[in-house]
């Protein structure tokens, strides 16, 4: 979750399983044949999808995705001290868009259905918990 200045950087792309474009935080997996740590993957996806480089990553948590149907886990990170760069999306990400939205607009996007991605909402919930504990302050 890339955050700065009271808001977040989101990406929007067409999601074939649901048949529509959808906004979310940058996310993904390593290309076939590549591997690394969860933090390396977070940095890679952020750079590919937005062009941003994270000066700092804070681990927010590890969650399962649909644990009754799959063994997939997701590590969630807060990316701050962002440095702009040029996006380098993968071929299947053709048409991806990147935008900065203030936190209030992010919450409105959840309410009005522009954001429906469960991983994005899970990341936001982990951020809210970390903020409540005083562990995280977004610059």
N, C-alpha and C positions, 0 to 999 in steps of 0.2 A: 504494500500500500504506500505509494509515494505521496508525501504530504509536506506542505509548506504554506506559509502566509494564510493560515486559517482555512485551508481547503485541500483538495485532493486532485491528483492527475488520474484521469480515467481513460480507458480505451473503448471504442465502439467498433464492433465487427459483426458480420453475419454469422449466426450460429445455426448450422444446418439441422441439428437435432430438433430445435424448436421452430425452425422456419422463419426467423426474423433477426434483425439487427438488435444488439443488446449492449448496454454499457456495463463495464466491470473494471475492477482493478487489474493491472497486468498480471498474467498468470500463465502457467503452462508447464511443459515437461521438456527434458533434454531430447534433442533429435536422436534418432536411432544410431546406436554405436557410440554415443557420447554419455558421459556420466560425470558426477561431481557432487559437491555438498549442496544441501538445500540453500545455503546462502549464496553460493555461486550461481545456482539456477535462478534465484530471485534477481540477482544483479543482471544476469543474461537476459531474462524476459523483460525487465525494465528497460534495458538499453535497446533491445530489438524493437519493442512495441512503441516506445515513446522517444527514444534517443537520450533519455535522462540517465545520468550516472549517479549512484548513491554514494555520498561521502560517508554516510553512516547508515548501518542497518541494525535495528533492534528486533530481536526475536519476540514475537507476541504469543506464539503457542503452536501446538501440534494438534490437529483435529482429524477425525475420520470423515469420509464422505460416504453417505448412504451405507453405514456399516452393516446393515441387514442384507445388502446386495453386492457389495464390493469390498475389497481389502485396501482400497486407496486411502492414503493419508495425505494431508497437506500441511506443510510448514508455512506459517504466516509471519511476515516481516513488515515493519514500518521502515520505510526508506526516507531519510531526511538529508539535509545538506546537499541538495540536488544540483547537479551540474548539467546544463543543457548540452545536447549533441544531436547527431543525425540518426533518426530511426533506421533500423535495418530489419524490417519484417521478413518472416519466412514466406515462401511463395504462397502457401495456403492462407496467409493473412493479408492477401491483396485487398485493398480497400479499407484497411483498418484506419480509424480516426483516433486522434488523441486530443483531449481537452482538459483544461483546469477548471474545476468547479468549486465555489465556496462551500463550506460545510452545510450551510442552510439549504443550498440548492441540491447538494447530494441527498440530504434527507427528503427533500421534496421529490426527487427522482425515484426514491424508494417508494414513497407514498403513491405516486401516480403511475407506477409500473414501468418506468424507463429503466430502472435497475431491478432485475429479478434474480440475478445470479446469487446462489446460496453461498459460494465461497467469498464473494464480496461482502455480503452481509455478515458472515462469520468473522471476517477480518475486522470489520467495523465494530462488532460486538467485543472482540478481544481488545481492540484499541480503547473502547469505552471503559472496560474493566481495568486496564492498565492506567488510564487517566484517573479513574476513581481511587485507585490505590496510591496515586501520586508518583508512579514509576515513569510515566511518559508525559512530556509537555511538547506539543508541536510548536515549533518556532513560527 
